[in-house]
Amino acid sequence: MRVKSGYDPVLAVSVAVAQIVLSMGAQYGQTNREQLDPLAFGLLTAGPAALVFRRKYPVISSAVALLVTYVYTWLDYPLGPVYLAPIIVLTTLVLGGRRRAAWVMAAVTWAVFLAYGAVGDGAAPAGIFHDLAITAFILLVMVVAELASIVRERRAQQQRAAEEEMRRQASEERLTMARELHDVLAHNISLIHVQASTALHLIDDNPEQARTALATIKAASKDVLGEMRSVLNVLRDGAPRSPTAGLDRLDELAERSGLDVTLERETPRPLSPQVERAAYRIVQESLTNAARHAPGAQVRVRLGYGSRELAVEVTDTGPTTPAVLAEQGGGNGIPGMRERASALGGTLVAGPSGTGFRVSARLPLPEETT
C-alpha cells in the first residue's frame, strides 16, 4: 500500500526544469531584459524547490515561492515561465482549504506586480492595459482554483453520500436476512417439532400415520437447509439475490404444514419480489402458528389481487386436538408479520375469529405491477 508523504520532490523538479528551459527560450523574445545568469538560474530553481514542502508547510512554501518570484521579476529577468510555481502554490492553498491565506497572497502579488509595472523597469509606466492584464491573470488563477476546490468538495460529498447509502443498504440487507432466517427457522423447526411429537404419540398405535409424520420431518429439514443456504448466499459475491420464497410455492407449503389447507386464489399476476416474498412469509408464519396452536384445524388461505393492493387472509377453525407447542410463548411471529407489511406501506391485523384465528394483510402494489 502506497502512503502519501508530506513532501513532493517530483513536482518540484519538474517545475524547476520547465521554468529553466522555458525561460531560456523566453529570453530570445525579450531582448530588452536582463540575460539569464547564475542568480537567475538560482531563483528559477529556488521557487520550485519550495514546492517540495507545499503539502506539509503550505503557507510557508507559498510565501517563499512568491517572494522568489518577486525578486526575479524586479531584477528584470525574462518573464513568463517563472510564474508557474506561484500558480501552483496559490492553487494548492485554495484546494487545501486555506482560502484566506491564498487570497491575501494573491492580493500582495497583485500589488507587487502593479508597482513593478509603474516603477520597476525604470522606464515609463506600463499603463492601464498592463494593470488590467495582471488583474485579470491573477483573478483567473484564483477563480479556477476556487472552481476546482468546489468540484473536489462536491465529489467528496457525493462519495460520503454513496458510502452512507451503502451502509444503509447493508443494514437493510442484514435486517432482511434476519427476518428471512427467522421465518424459515420458525416455520420449519415448529413443523418438525409438531410432526415429531405426533410421530412419537402414534408410533405404537398407528405406525402408518407416524411414518407420514416422519416423512414430513424429512422434507421440512431438507427444505430448511435449502432456504438457509439460499438466504446466506447473499453474503457471497456473485450469488443470486432473487427470493426463493414465492407464491407459486404455496401448494408445497400447505402440503408440508400437516394441516387441512384450502387455497383460494384469484388469477395471479406478476408482483414485485418484495411484495411476493412478504406475502409468502405471512402465509408461512400463519401456517406455523396454526400448526403450533391449532392442530387438526381447517385452514383457509385466500389471495385477492386488487388493482392497488394484494389482500392476504389466513383463517383457521381452531384446534381439534391439544396443541403441542401452545405453552411455549408467542415469539416474534405476529410482530414480524406486521413489520413486513409496514415495510411495504401495508397493514396486518391478527386476532381471534370465532373459535379460531384470523390473519389479514393488505400489501400495496407498486404502480408498475398494476
C-alpha positions in Angstrom: 0.0 0.0 0.0 1.4 3.4 -1.0 1.4 6.0 1.7 1.4 9.7 0.8 4.2 11.7 2.4 4.3 15.4 3.2 6.9 16.1 0.5 6.6 16.4 -3.2 10.0 16.3 -4.9 8.9 15.0 -8.3 6.7 18.1 -8.9 9.4 20.4 -7.7 12.0 19.0 -10.1 9.5 19.0 -13.0 8.6 22.7 -12.4 12.2 23.7 -11.9 13.2 22.1 -15.3 10.2 23.6 -17.0 10.9 27.1 -15.7 14.6 27.0 -16.6 14.1 25.6 -20.1 11.2 27.8 -21.0 12.9 30.9 -19.6 15.9 30.2 -21.7 13.6 30.3 -24.7 11.7 33.3 -23.5 14.9 35.4 -23.3 15.3 35.3 -27.1 12.0 37.2 -27.4 12.7 39.6 -24.6 16.0 41.1 -25.7 15.3 44.3 -23.7 15.5 42.4 -20.4 18.5 41.1 -18.4 20.1 37.9 -19.7 19.9 34.8 -17.5 22.8 34.4 -15.2 23.7 32.2 -12.2 21.5 34.3 -9.9 18.5 34.0 -12.3 19.0 30.2 -12.5 19.2 30.1 -8.8 15.9 32.0 -8.4 14.3 29.8 -11.1 15.3 26.8 -9.0 14.5 28.2 -5.6 10.8 28.9 -6.3 10.1 25.3 -7.4 12.2 24.0 -4.5 9.6 25.4 -2.2 7.1 23.1 -3.8 8.8 20.2 -2.1 7.2 21.3 1.2 3.8 22.5 -0.2 1.8 19.7 1.4 3.5 19.8 4.9 4.0 23.6 5.1 1.7 25.1 2.5 1.7 28.7 3.7 5.4 29.0 4.3 6.3 27.3 1.0 3.8 29.5 -0.8 5.3 32.6 0.7 8.9 31.5 -0.2 7.9 30.7 -3.8 6.1 34.1 -4.3 9.0 36.0 -2.7 11.5 34.4 -5.0 9.2 35.3 -8.0 9.0 38.9 -6.8 12.8 39.2 -6.6 13.2 37.5 -10.1 10.7 39.9 -11.6 12.2 43.1 -10.1 15.6 42.1 -11.3 14.2 42.4 -14.9 14.9 38.8 -16.0 12.7 37.3 -18.8 9.1 36.9 -17.7 6.5 34.2 -18.3 7.6 30.7 -17.2 8.7 31.9 -13.8 5.0 32.3 -12.8 4.4 28.6 -13.0 5.4 27.9 -9.3 3.3 30.8 -7.9 0.2 29.4 -9.8 0.8 26.0 -8.3 1.2 27.3 -4.7 -1.8 29.5 -4.8 -3.9 26.7 -6.2 -2.6 24.4 -3.5 -3.7 26.8 -0.8 -7.2 27.1 -2.1 -7.6 23.3 -2.6 -6.2 22.8 0.9 -8.9 24.9 2.4 -6.7 27.9 3.2 -8.6 30.3 1.0 -8.0 33.4 3.2 -4.2 32.9 3.0 -4.4 32.3 -0.7 -6.4 35.5 -1.4 -4.1 37.6 0.8 -1.1 36.3 -1.1 -2.8 36.9 -4.4 -3.6 40.5 -3.4 0.1 41.0 -2.3 1.2 39.6 -5.6 -1.2 41.8 -7.5 0.2 44.9 -5.7 3.8 43.9 -6.2 3.3 43.4 -10.0 1.4 46.7 -10.3 4.2 48.5 -8.5 6.7 46.9 -10.8 4.7 47.9 -13.9 4.8 51.5 -12.6 8.4 51.9 -11.5 10.2 48.6 -11.7 12.0 48.7 -15.0 13.0 52.4 -14.7 11.2 53.3 -17.9 7.7 54.8 -18.5 4.9 53.3 -16.5 3.4 50.2 -18.2 -0.1 51.7 -18.3 -3.7 50.7 -17.7 -3.6 47.7 -20.1 -0.7 46.1 -18.1 -2.6 46.6 -14.9 -5.7 45.1 -16.3 -3.8 42.1 -17.7 -2.2 41.5 -14.3 -5.5 41.8 -12.5 -7.3 39.5 -15.0 -4.5 36.9 -14.8 -4.4 36.7 -11.0 -8.2 36.6 -10.8 -8.3 33.9 -13.4 -5.9 31.8 -11.4 -7.8 32.2 -8.2 -11.3 31.6 -9.8 -10.1 28.5 -11.5 -8.6 27.3 -8.1 -11.9 28.1 -6.4 -13.9 26.2 -9.0 -11.5 23.2 -8.7 -12.0 23.3 -4.9 -15.8 23.4 -5.3 -15.7 20.4 -7.7 -13.4 18.5 -5.3 -15.7 19.2 -2.3 -18.8 18.1 -4.2 -17.1 14.9 -5.2 -16.2 14.3 -1.6 -19.8 14.9 -0.6 -21.0 12.5 -3.2 -18.6 9.9 -2.1 -19.7 10.3 1.5 -23.3 10.1 0.4 -22.6 7.0 -1.6 -20.8 5.4 1.4 -23.7 6.3 3.7 -26.1 4.8 1.2 -24.0 1.6 1.0 -24.0 1.4 4.8 -27.8 1.9 4.9 -28.4 -0.7 2.2 -26.1 -3.1 4.1 -28.1 -2.5 7.3 -31.4 -3.1 5.5 -30.0 -6.3 3.9 -28.9 -7.6 7.3 -32.4 -6.8 8.6 -34.0 -8.6 5.7 -31.7 -11.6 6.2 -32.6 -11.7 9.9 -36.3 -11.7 9.0 -35.8 -14.4 6.4 -33.9 -16.6 8.8 -36.4 -16.1 11.5 -39.3 -17.1 9.2 -37.5 -20.1 7.7 -36.4 -21.4 11.0 -39.6 -20.7 12.9 -41.8 -22.4 10.4 -39.7 -25.4 9.7 -38.5 -26.1 13.2 -42.0 -25.7 14.6 -43.3 -28.1 11.9 -40.5 -30.6 12.7 -41.4 -30.3 16.4 -45.1 -30.8 15.8 -44.6 -33.7 13.5 -42.0 -35.3 15.8 -44.4 -35.1 18.7 -47.2 -36.6 16.5 -44.9 -39.4 15.4 -43.9 -40.3 19.0 -47.6 -40.3 20.0 -48.7 -42.5 17.1 -45.7 -44.8 16.6 -47.2 -47.7 18.6 -50.9 -47.4 17.8 -50.8 -46.0 14.2 -47.4 -46.6 12.7 -48.5 -45.6 9.2 -49.5 -42.2 10.3 -46.3 -41.9 12.3 -44.4 -42.8 9.1 -46.2 -39.9 7.3 -45.1 -37.5 10.1 -41.5 -38.7 9.8 -41.6 -38.2 6.0 -42.9 -34.6 6.7 -40.0 -34.1 9.1 -37.5 -35.3 6.4 -39.0 -32.9 3.8 -39.1 -30.0 6.2 -35.5 -30.5 7.3 -34.3 -30.6 3.7 -36.3 -27.5 2.9 -35.0 -25.5 5.8 -31.4 -26.4 4.8 -32.1 -25.3 1.2 -33.7 -22.0 2.2 -31.0 -21.2 4.7 -28.4 -21.8 2.1 -30.3 -19.5 -0.3 -30.5 -16.7 2.3 -26.9 -17.0 3.3 -25.7 -17.0 -0.3 -26.3 -13.2 -0.5 -23.1 -12.9 1.5 -21.1 -14.3 -1.4 -20.0 -12.3 -4.4 -22.0 -13.1 -7.5 -24.7 -15.0 -5.6 -28.2 -14.8 -6.9 -30.3 -12.3 -4.9 -33.8 -13.2 -6.2 -36.1 -14.5 -3.4 -36.7 -18.2 -3.2 -39.9 -17.7 -1.4 -42.7 -17.2 -4.0 -46.4 -17.5 -4.1 -46.0 -20.3 -6.7 -44.8 -22.5 -3.8 -47.9 -22.1 -1.7 -49.2 -25.6 -2.6 -45.9 -27.1 -1.4 -46.0 -25.0 1.7 -49.6 -26.1 2.5 -48.9 -29.8 1.9 -45.9 -29.7 4.2 -47.7 -28.0 7.0 -49.6 -31.1 8.0 -52.9 -29.1 8.2 -56.0 -29.3 6.1 -55.4 -26.2 4.0 -57.7 -24.8 1.3 -56.1 -22.3 -1.1 -58.3 -19.7 -2.7 -56.5 -17.6 -5.3 -57.7 -15.2 -7.9 -56.0 -15.2 -11.3 -52.4 -14.4 -10.3 -50.4 -11.7 -12.0 -46.8 -10.5 -11.7 -45.8 -8.9 -8.4 -42.7 -7.2 -7.2 -40.2 -9.5 -5.5 -40.7 -7.6 -2.2 -44.4 -8.0 -2.2 -44.3 -11.6 -3.2 -41.8 -12.5 -0.6 -43.7 -10.7 2.1 -47.0 -12.4 1.2 -45.3 -15.8 1.2 -43.7 -15.3 4.6 -47.0 -14.0 6.1 -48.8 -17.2 4.9 -45.9 -19.3 6.1 -45.9 -17.7 9.6 -49.7 -18.0 9.8 -49.5 -21.8 9.0 -46.7 -22.1 11.5 -48.9 -20.6 14.2 -51.8 -22.8 13.2 -49.7 -25.9 13.4 -48.4 -24.9 16.8 -51.6 -23.7 18.4 -54.5 -25.2 16.4 -53.5 -28.8 15.4 -56.3 -30.5 13.4 -57.8 -27.2 12.3 -59.1 -26.5 8.9 -57.2 -23.5 7.4 -58.3 -21.3 4.5 -55.7 -19.2 2.7 -57.1 -16.5 0.3 -55.2 -14.3 -2.0 -57.0 -11.3 -3.6 -55.3 -9.4 -6.4 -56.8 -5.9 -6.2 -56.0 -3.0 -8.6 -53.8 -1.3 -5.9 -53.2 -4.0 -3.3 -52.7 -7.6 -2.6 -55.0 -9.0 0.1 -53.7 -12.0 2.1 -56.1 -13.7 4.5 -55.4 -16.9 6.6 -58.1 -18.2 8.9 -58.3 -21.4 10.9 -61.2 -23.1 12.7 -59.4 -23.7 15.9 -57.7 -26.8 17.4 -59.3 -30.2 17.4 -56.5 -31.8 19.4 -54.4 -30.5 22.3 -51.8 -28.0 21.0 -48.3 -29.5 21.3 -46.5 -26.1 21.4 -49.2 -23.8 22.8 -47.5 -23.5 26.1 -44.2 -22.2 24.7 -45.0 -18.5 24.3 -45.9 -16.3 21.4 -42.4 -15.5 20.0 -41.9 -12.8 17.3 -44.2 -14.3 14.6 -47.0 -11.8 14.5 -44.8 -8.7 15.2 -42.6 -9.9 12.4 -45.5 -10.2 10.0 -46.6 -6.7 10.9 -43.1 -5.4 10.3 -43.1 -7.0 6.8 -46.4 -5.4 5.9 -45.4 -2.0 7.4 -42.1 -2.0 5.5 -44.1 -2.1 2.3 -46.6 0.6 3.4 -49.3 -2.0 4.2 -51.2 -3.2 7.2 -51.7 -6.5 9.0 -54.4 -7.4 11.6 -54.3 -10.7 13.6 -56.6 -11.9 16.2 -59.3 -14.4 17.3 -62.1 -15.1 14.9 -64.9 -17.3 16.2 -63.3 -20.5 17.6 -60.2 -20.0 15.5 -57.7 -17.3 14.5 -57.5 -14.9 11.6 -54.6 -13.0 9.9 -55.4 -10.4 7.3 -52.8 -8.4 5.5 -53.1 -5.7 2.8 -49.9 -5.0 0.8 -49.8 -2.1 -1.6 -48.8 -2.8 -5.2 -46.3 -0.6 -6.9 -47.6 1.2 -9.9 -45.5 -0.8 -12.4 -47.2 -4.0 -11.3 -50.8 -2.7 -11.7 
